[in-house]
Amino acid sequence: MKLQFLLARHGFPSGRFDGGLGERTSAALRRFQRWARIGADGIAGRATLSRLRRRPPGVPGALARPVPGGIGDGFGPRGDRFHAGVDFPAAHGTTVRAARGGVVTSAGWRDGGFGRTVSIAHGGGLRTVYAHLSSIHVSGGERVARGEAVGRVGATGSATGPHLHFEARVRGASIDPFYRQAVRHDSSQGGRIIL
């Protein structure tokens, strides 16, 4: 179960925390190994465990909140599963805004429970996802600015009520959208160092 939790914490959830190394956990392990650029052999050896024990990646720079108000369900464990995003409870029809400027990579219906969804690429491998929308106001390939309306809150897909499910991903790994990556400035090293 610890391996499943560590994989999920680093952005590679494998479904239910059941303590087994089944097909889904093995696939998540290989995806993490490819992401970490270590041998993708599906074995949780020394190099893999060392990387999993490190701090998970954070968002490079700050993201704006896509809707006003507080967070309902946060990023992290939820029962025997891992919630790979942040849920914002909001009234049906509330405007959803881009958390940062970028290019819309997809806008439409997405299977897997997300319903109407917008995905935006921001550069540097960072992507944000806005799910369960009642309507979409952008199209694939469109450039959007931070704060620009991308849709409206809804309850499409497998939502139990109106809310925005918001995710951030770095090179495909789900990360906490409001956990910032530590950056240290060191002139002897030529500038910024990502910790």
KOLNULO-448105 format. One record per residue: x, y, z of N, C-alpha, C, O in turn. Coordinates in steps of 0.05 Angstrom, whole numbers, plus 5000, padded with zeros to 4 digits. Example, Ala and Ser with C-alpha at 12.3 -4.5 7.8 and 13.67 -1.06 7.14 Angstrom:
! KOLNULO-448105
526448865156524649105156526449345156528549345169 525749555142527349795143525850015157526850235161 
***
This chain:
! KOLNULO-448105
501649765000500050005000501850255000501050454988 504150245013505850485014506850544986506950784979 507550354969508350404942506150544927506650734912 503650444929501450564915501050854924500551034907 501350914950501051184960503251364949502751584940 505751264950507951434940507651484910508251714901 506851294894506351334866504151544862504451724845 501951524877499751714874500751994882500052194869 502252014904503152274914504952414893505052664891 506352254876507952364855506452394829507752454808 503852354829502252404806501552164789500652194766 501851924800501351684785499551494800500351274808 496951584806495151414821494551154805494451154780 493950944820493450684807490750564815490350324814 488950744824486350644833486250604863487450764878 484850404872484450354900487050274914488650124903 487550384938489850304955489150024966487650014986 490249814955489549544965492049384973491749164982 494449504971496849374979497949174959500049054964 496649144936497548944916499149074894498949314889 500748914881502249004858500948884833502148724819 498448964829496948864806497649014781499549164780 496048964760496549074734496549384734498249504722 494649504749494449804749496849924764497950124755 497649804786499949914801502449874786504250054785 502749644773505149594756505349794733507449894727 503049854721503050054699503750334710505250474697 502650404733503350664746506250684752507550884749 507450464762510250454769511950494744513850654745 511250374722512750414697512450694686514450814676 510050814688509651094679511351274696512651464686 511451234723513151394740516051374732517551574730 516951124728519751084721520551224695522651344693 518751214675519251364650519351664655521051804645 517451754671517352044678519852134693520952344688 520851964711523252024727525851974712528052024721 525551864688527751804670529751604682532151634681 528551394694530051174704529050924690526850934678 530450704690529650464676526750384683526150324706 525050374662522250294666521949994666520849884647 522949864687522849574688520549464705520149224707 518949644718516749564734517549444761515949314775 520049484769521049384795521649624812523049804804 520549614837521049834855523649794870523749744894 525849824855528549794866529550044879528050234884 532050044885533350264900532950534886532150734899 533550554860533350814846530450914846529951154851 528550734841525750814841524850914869523551124871 525450754889524650834916525951084925524751244940 528451134917529751384924528351614912527951824926 527551594887526051814874523251854886522352074889 521951634894519351654906519351774933517351894942 521651754947521851874974522452174973522252304994 523152274950523552564947520952714948518752594945 521152974952518853144951517553134923518953144903 514953104922513653094895513953364881514453574894 513653364855513953614840511753814847509553734855 512354064844510454274849510154444824511554404804 508254624825507654804802509955004800510555144820 511155034776513155244773511655514770510455564750 511855684791510355934791507555894802506755664806 506156104806503456094818501356064797501556164774 499155924804496755914788494556074801494356074826 492956214785490656354796488456154801488255954788 486756214821484456044825482556084802481956304794 481555854791479855874768476955964774475556064756 476155934799473456034808473856154835475656084850 472156344843472356454870471456244891469956064884 472256284915471256114937473355914946475555904936 472555764966474455574978474455304965472855244946 476255134974476654864963474854674979474754685003 473454504964471854284977473654054983474554015006 474153884963476053664965478753744954478953844932 480853704970483553774962484953544948483853334944 487453604940489153404927490153214948491153294969 489952954943491052754962489152524967487152494953 489752364987488052124993485152204999484652405012 483352044988480552074993479451794997478851654977 479151715022478351435027480551255019482851295027 479951045004481950854995482950914966484050744953 482551164957483451254931484951514934485251624956 485951614912487451864912486052064893485452004870 485452294904484152514888486352674875487852814888 486552654849488752774834488253064826489653164808 486453194839485853474833484753614857484953514879 483553844852482254004873479454064864479054144841 477554034882474754094875473954364888474354404911 472754534871471654784881468654774879467554774857 467254754902464354774901463555054891464455244902 461755064872460855324862458155294849457355074842 456755514848454055504836454155434807456055514792 452155294798451955214770451955474753450555664759 453655484733453955714715456055914723456456104708 457455874746459556054754461756044732462455834722 462856284725464956294705467456164714468356214737 468655994697471255864702473356014685472956054661 475556094699477556254685480256094684480855934701 481756154663484456024659486256104682486456344689 487555904694489355954717491956084709493356194725 492556064683494956184672494556194642492956044631 495956364628495756384599496956134586498756004597 495856064562496955834548495255774523493755944514 495555534513494155444489492255214496493055024509 489755234488487755024493488554774477488654794452 488954554490489754304476487254134471487253984451 485254154487482654014481480454164495480754274517 478054144483475654274494473254114484472554124460 472053964502469753794494469253584515470153594537 467653384507466953164525469252984529470652904510 469752914554471852724560470652494577469452534597 471052254567470152014582471751984607473752124611 470951794624472451734648471351894672472651924692 468952014668467652154690467952454689466752594705 469752564672470252854672468153024659467853254665 466552904640464553064626465853274609467953234597 464453504607465553724590468053824604468053904627 470253834588472953884599474554064581474354044556 476154244593478054404578480854344589481154314613 482754314571485554264579487254484566486954544542 489054604582490654824572493654764577494354694599 495354784556498254754559499455034564498855224550 501155044584502355304592505355324586506555524593 506455124574509355124569510854984592509854964614 513254894586514954764606513754504616514554404638 511954384601510754124610508354154628507253954636 507554404635505354454653502754474637502554604617 500754324648498054324636495954344658496354224679 493854494653491554494673489054384659488754404635 487354264676484954134667482554234683482754264708 480354304670477954414682475654224674474954214651 474554084694472553874687469853924700469454084718 467853774689464953774697463554034689461554114701 464654164668463454424659460654394648460054184635 459054594652456354594639456554694611454954614593 458454874605458954974578461855044575463255104595 462755044550465555104544465555354526464055374507 467455534531467555794516470055814499470556034488 471655604496474055614481474155374462472655184465 476055374444476455164424479355074425481155224432 479754824416482454714414484154894396483254984375 486654944405488555104389488455404396490155554388 486355484410486055774417487955854439488455694458 489156084437490856194458489056354478487356504470 489556294504487956434525489856574544492156494548 488856794556490356944575489556864603487356754607 491356904623490656854651488057014657487957254651 486156884670483657014678481557014656479257094662 482156924632480156914611478156694616478856474625 475556744610473456544614473856304595474156344571 473856064606474155824589471655654590471355474573 469855704609467355554611465755634635466355844648 463755464642462055514665461855254682461855034671 461655294708461355064727458854904720456755024714 459154644722456854474718457054214734458454214755 455754014725455753754739455753524718454453324722 457153564696457253364675459153134682460853164700 458852914669460452684675459552554701457152534705 461352464717460652324742460652514766461452434788 459752754763459652944785457152894802455052824791 457352934828455052904845453553164850451353164861 454553384840453353644842455153844828457353784821 454154094825455754294811458354354826458354424850 460554334812463154404823465154394800464554294778 467554514804469654504785471754314795472754344817 472454104779474753934785477054054770476954074745 479154134784481454274772483954114777484554034800 485454064756487953914758490254064746489854224728 492654014756495154104744496853864739496953684756 498253854716499953634710502653744699502653934684 504753614708507453684697508453434683508953224695 508853464657509653244639507952994644508952764644 505353024649503552804652503052724681501152574686 504652804700504252734728502352934741502753174740 500252824754498452994769499753104793501052964809 499553374797500853504820498753684834496753754822 499353744859497653934873497854204860500054324859 495654314849495754564835496654804851497455014840 496454784878497155004894499654954911500255104930 501154744904503754694917505854804898506254694876 507255014906509255134888511855004891512754914912 513154984868515854864867517855064880517755304874 519554954897521555124910523655204890524755034875 524355454889526355564871528355724888527555894904 530855674885532955814899534555964878535155854857 535356204884537056364867539956344876540556394900 541656264858544456224866546156324842546356184822 547356554845548956674823551356504816552256514794 552456354836554756184829554055944811555755834798 551455884810550455664793549155774768547955614753 549356034763548256144739545256214740544056254719 544156244764541356334765539656154782540356074804 537256084771535255934786535955634788536955514769 535455524811535755234815533055134825532055224846 531854944811529354824820529954604840531554424835 528754634864529354434885527454204884527654024901 
***
